[in-house]
Amino acid sequence: MTEVTLAVNEMWLVVAAVLVMFMQAGFALVEAGFTSAKNAGNIIMKNFMDFSVGGLAYWAFGFALAYGGSSLGGLVAYGEVFFFNDTSMASTWLFQVVFAATAATIVSGAMAGRVKFTSYLAYTPFVTGLIYPIVTHWVWGGGWLSELGFFDFAGSGVVHMLGGAMALAGVLVLGPRIGRYTTDGKTVAMPGHSLTFGALGVFILWFGWYGFNAGSTLAAVGQDIATPAVTTTLAACAGAVGAMIASWVIVGKPDVGFTINGVLAGLVGITAGTASIGFGLSIVTGFVAGVVMVGSVIVLERLKVDDPVGAISVHGTAGIWGLIAVAIFSGDASLGTQLLGAGAIFAWGFVTSYAVFKLIDVAVGLRVTPDEELSGLDRSEHGNDAYPEFVFQHEVIDIRNAVNGNGHAKTTEPASLEG
């Protein structure tokens, strides 16, 4: 391989990594926009720390557990690149760390509005340093799923479904937000404070996704970068249309939140087969992902699983569909192998995350107090407001009537001025 080829390939990998890194801005805007204004600063802090703390953990041991050279029974790598310092692999490390951070930040929005910041910080290193790297080794590091023929080109399962599984674990340990469900089981709408932020965040994520999918060629010279870029585009478009139609049929209006989340569902759905699913079938993949996401959100809501941004459905449910679509539409893997891999990844992500969250909860507590939750995490956790020009005025309520002994809702959350 010539020096020019090496230089071009390395440049492409770095550019793709930067595009994926910019997705953190998209996640921050989506999560902040889809949740209360009184928690916007807390959302921003969690997204910054997902990348900052997570990046350090991945440098110290995450990369080694994923790509450390030797493999222990196809389950985990070992023996090399702890405290990464190999300049010959710098571009590879950079591309991998932004994927690890993406998996971590999926959890943030699902747990919005009620988790202690310090407890969330304690969880982040486990994602990028242990939970995600081991799955990476199984699939992309020559591990046992790779040997079985499991196929996931850019991460529908490795990144997104895993993130959805971890988010589900966190939500189940935390419980729903105060006011989300009434004593008779009815769901109370708690809309986010800025659909504008949410939409801008989705556009940023869509932009960064070209690095996510096309960048997974891992090289530029002699590689087909255009095909994954086209399938990414078509699936995102179809995801938006599918979610819009589904919401129109189910709720009677073309819902904005469902539609923009449909873009993300379409992107998640095509990620596994982005280089091998044809253009027409990529539209089918994205459309189905959008519809499935809407259905998943509604089902989880009825099950009293409180996910403010729809992360479990967008990343988890659409991620499962993406793995199945590879077997149906591309022939890169068998359906049985894809389902086995999906089950293994989901189980690993859910069980390990649930255990970590439970341990944190027992040790230091995972959830803020009812008073802190009602006043907003910007104030209670960080001592300031994301929107200081607005004064949040809560009705005077009796906390004993507002929450039960577990901090779960008995009445609706008091109204607030949310910009």
FIMAR-555750 format. One line per 4 residues: number of its first residue (from 1); for each residue x, y, z of C-alpha. Coordinates in steps of 0.25 Angstrom, whole numbers, plus 2048, in hexadecimal, padded with zeros to 3 digits. Example, Ala and Ser with C-alpha at 12.3 -4.5 7.8 and 13.67 -1.06 7.14 Angstrom:
2
1 = 831/7EE/81F | 837/7FC/81D
// end
This chain:
419
1 = 800/800/800 | 806/80D/7FC | 808/819/805 | 7FD/821/7FE
5 = 7F3/816/7FF | 7F6/815/80E | 7F5/824/810 | 7E8/825/808
9 = 7E2/819/810 | 7E7/81F/81E | 7E1/82D/81A | 7D4/826/816
13 = 7D3/81F/824 | 7D6/82C/82C | 7CC/834/824 | 7C1/829/826
17 = 7C5/829/835 | 7C3/838/836 | 7B5/836/82F | 7B1/82C/83A
21 = 7B7/834/845 | 7AE/840/840 | 7A2/837/843 | 7A4/839/851
25 = 79F/847/84F | 793/841/848 | 790/838/854 | 791/844/85D
29 = 787/84C/855 | 77D/841/853 | 77D/83D/862 | 77D/84B/867
33 = 771/84F/85D | 769/842/861 | 76A/845/870 | 766/850/87A
37 = 76E/85D/879 | 771/85C/888 | 77A/850/884 | 781/855/878
41 = 78E/859/87E | 78E/84B/885 | 78C/844/877 | 798/84C/872
45 = 7A1/848/87D | 79E/83A/87B | 7A0/83A/86D | 7AE/841/86F
49 = 7B2/837/879 | 7AD/82B/871 | 7B8/82F/867 | 7C2/835/871
53 = 7C2/82A/87C | 7BF/81F/872 | 7CA/823/869 | 7D4/822/874
57 = 7CF/814/878 | 7CF/810/86A | 7DE/814/869 | 7E2/80D/876
61 = 7DC/800/874 | 7CF/800/86A | 7D7/7FF/85D | 7E0/7F4/863
65 = 7D4/7EB/867 | 7CE/7ED/859 | 7DB/7EC/850 | 7E6/7E8/859
69 = 7EC/7DD/850 | 7EA/7D0/857 | 7DC/7CB/85A | 7D7/7C3/866
73 = 7CE/7B9/860 | 7C8/7C3/856 | 7C2/7CB/862 | 7CC/7D6/865
77 = 7D9/7DB/860 | 7E5/7DC/86A | 7F4/7DE/86A | 7F6/7EB/862
81 = 7F3/7FA/861 | 7EF/7FD/86F | 7F1/80C/871 | 7F2/80D/862
85 = 7FF/813/85D | 800/80D/84F | 801/819/845 | 801/80F/839
89 = 7F2/80C/83D | 7EE/81A/841 | 7E4/81C/836 | 7DE/80E/839
93 = 7DD/812/848 | 7D6/81F/845 | 7CC/819/83C | 7C9/80F/847
97 = 7C8/818/853 | 7BD/820/84C | 7B5/814/84A | 7B6/810/859
101 = 7B2/81E/85D | 7A6/81D/854 | 7A1/810/85B | 7A3/817/869
105 = 79B/823/865 | 78F/81C/861 | 78C/819/86F | 78C/827/874
109 = 77F/82C/86D | 777/820/872 | 77B/823/881 | 779/832/880
113 = 773/83A/88B | 775/831/897 | 783/82B/898 | 78E/830/8A1
117 = 799/836/899 | 7A4/82F/8A1 | 79D/822/8A0 | 79C/824/891
121 = 7AB/827/891 | 7AE/81A/898 | 7A7/812/88D | 7AD/818/881
125 = 7BB/812/882 | 7B5/804/883 | 7AE/806/875 | 7BA/80B/86D
129 = 7C4/803/875 | 7BE/7F6/877 | 7AF/7F3/872 | 7B1/7F9/864
133 = 7BF/7F4/861 | 7BC/7E6/864 | 7B0/7E6/85A | 7BA/7ED/850
137 = 7C3/7E1/851 | 7B8/7D7/84F | 7B5/7DD/842 | 7C0/7E6/83C
141 = 7CC/7E1/844 | 7CC/7D2/83F | 7C3/7CD/84A | 7B9/7C2/84B
145 = 7AE/7C9/844 | 7B7/7CC/839 | 7BB/7BE/837 | 7AC/7BA/837
149 = 7AA/7C3/82B | 7A2/7CE/832 | 7A2/7DB/82A | 7A1/7E9/82E
153 = 7A9/7F2/825 | 7A8/7FF/82D | 7A1/7FC/83A | 792/7FB/83A
157 = 794/7F0/845 | 7A2/7F3/84A | 79F/802/84D | 791/805/84C
161 = 789/7F9/851 | 793/7F7/85C | 791/806/860 | 782/803/85F
165 = 784/7F7/869 | 78C/7FF/872 | 782/80A/872 | 777/801/875
169 = 77E/7FB/881 | 780/80A/886 | 772/80E/885 | 76D/801/88C
173 = 776/803/898 | 773/812/899 | 764/812/897 | 75B/81C/88F
177 = 75C/82B/891 | 753/832/89C | 745/834/895 | 747/82B/889
181 = 73C/822/88E | 730/824/897 | 72B/81B/8A2 | 721/815/898
185 = 72C/811/88E | 729/81C/884 | 735/822/87D | 737/831/87E
189 = 73E/838/872 | 74B/83F/876 | 74F/846/869 | 75D/84B/867
193 = 760/85A/868 | 766/85B/859 | 762/854/84D | 76B/85D/846
197 = 777/858/84E | 773/84A/84B | 771/84C/83C | 77F/853/83B
201 = 785/847/843 | 77F/83D/83A | 785/845/82E | 793/845/834
205 = 792/836/837 | 78E/833/829 | 79A/83B/824 | 7A3/834/82E
209 = 79E/826/82A | 7A5/827/81C | 7B2/826/824 | 7AB/81A/82C
213 = 7A7/812/820 | 7B0/816/815 | 7BC/817/81E | 7BA/809/822
217 = 7C1/805/815 | 7CD/808/81E | 7D4/80D/811 | 7D2/816/805
221 = 7DB/810/7FA | 7D4/804/7F3 | 7C8/805/7FB | 7BA/808/7F8
225 = 7B6/814/801 | 7AB/819/7F8 | 7A2/80D/7FA | 7A1/80E/809
229 = 79F/81D/808 | 793/81B/7FE | 78C/810/807 | 78E/819/813
233 = 787/824/80C | 77C/81C/807 | 779/814/814 | 779/821/81C
237 = 76F/827/812 | 766/81B/812 | 767/81A/821 | 761/828/823
241 = 756/825/819 | 753/817/820 | 752/81E/82D | 74A/829/828
245 = 73F/820/822 | 73F/817/82E | 73D/822/838 | 732/828/82F
249 = 72B/81B/82F | 72C/818/83E | 72B/826/844 | 723/82D/839
253 = 72E/838/836 | 73C/838/82F | 743/839/83C | 750/841/83B
257 = 758/839/846 | 754/82C/840 | 758/831/832 | 766/836/836
261 = 769/82A/83F | 765/822/832 | 771/827/82B | 77A/822/836
265 = 773/814/836 | 775/813/827 | 784/817/829 | 785/80C/834
269 = 77E/802/82C | 787/803/820 | 794/804/827 | 796/7F5/828
273 = 794/7F3/819 | 798/800/813 | 7A2/7FB/80A | 79B/7EF/805
277 = 78C/7F2/805 | 787/7F7/7F7 | 782/805/7F5 | 773/801/7F4
281 = 774/7F8/800 | 77B/802/808 | 76E/80A/807 | 766/7FE/80C
285 = 770/7FD/817 | 76F/80B/81B | 75F/80C/81A | 75D/7FF/822
289 = 767/805/82D | 75F/811/82E | 752/80A/830 | 758/800/839
293 = 75D/80B/842 | 750/812/843 | 749/805/847 | 754/802/851
297 = 753/810/858 | 744/80E/859 | 746/800/85F | 750/804/869
301 = 748/810/86D | 73C/806/870 | 746/7FD/878 | 749/80A/881
305 = 758/80A/87C | 75B/819/87C | 765/81D/871 | 764/82C/86F
309 = 76B/82C/861 | 767/81E/85C | 776/819/85C | 772/80B/85F
313 = 769/80A/853 | 772/812/849 | 77E/80B/84D | 77A/7FE/853
317 = 76E/7F9/84B | 772/7FF/83E | 780/7F9/840 | 77A/7EB/841
321 = 773/7EE/834 | 780/7F2/82E | 786/7E5/831 | 77B/7DD/82C
325 = 77A/7E6/81F | 788/7E1/81C | 784/7D3/81B | 777/7D6/813
329 = 77C/7E0/809 | 78B/7DE/807 | 78F/7CF/80A | 79B/7D3/812
333 = 797/7CA/81D | 78C/7C0/821 | 780/7C4/829 | 783/7BA/834
337 = 791/7C0/836 | 78C/7CE/836 | 781/7CB/840 | 78B/7C3/849
341 = 795/7CF/848 | 78A/7D9/84B | 785/7D1/857 | 794/7D0/85C
345 = 797/7DF/85B | 78A/7E3/861 | 78B/7D9/86D | 799/7DE/86F
349 = 796/7EC/86F | 789/7EB/877 | 78F/7E2/882 | 79C/7E9/884
353 = 796/7F7/884 | 78B/7F3/88E | 795/7ED/897 | 79D/7FA/897
357 = 791/803/899 | 78D/7FA/8A4 | 79A/7FA/8AB | 79B/80A/8A9
361 = 78D/80B/8AF | 790/803/8BB | 79E/80A/8BD | 79B/818/8BB
365 = 78D/819/8B6 | 789/81B/8A7 | 77D/824/8A8 | 77C/832/8AD
369 = 772/836/8B7 | 764/83A/8B3 | 766/848/8B7 | 773/849/8AE
373 = 76C/842/8A3 | 760/84C/8A3 | 769/858/8A4 | 772/853/899
377 = 77F/84D/898 | 786/859/893 | 784/860/8A0 | 785/854/8AA
381 = 791/84D/8A3 | 799/859/89C | 794/866/8A4 | 78F/86D/897
385 = 785/86E/88D | 786/86B/87E | 77C/877/87C | 77F/881/887
389 = 776/88B/882 | 76A/882/885 | 765/880/893 | 75F/872/894
393 = 753/873/89D | 74D/866/8A3 | 740/865/8A9 | 741/863/8B8
397 = 73E/854/8BA | 73F/84A/8C5 | 74A/840/8C1 | 743/836/8CA
401 = 738/836/8C0 | 741/838/8B4 | 749/82C/8B5 | 749/81E/8BC
405 = 754/818/8C4 | 75C/814/8B8 | 75C/822/8B2 | 752/81E/8A7
409 = 746/827/8A3 | 739/828/8A9 | 735/835/8A3 | 739/83D/897
413 = 745/846/897 | 742/854/89A | 743/85E/88E | 74F/866/88C
417 = 753/871/883 | 75C/86A/879 | 760/875/86F
// end
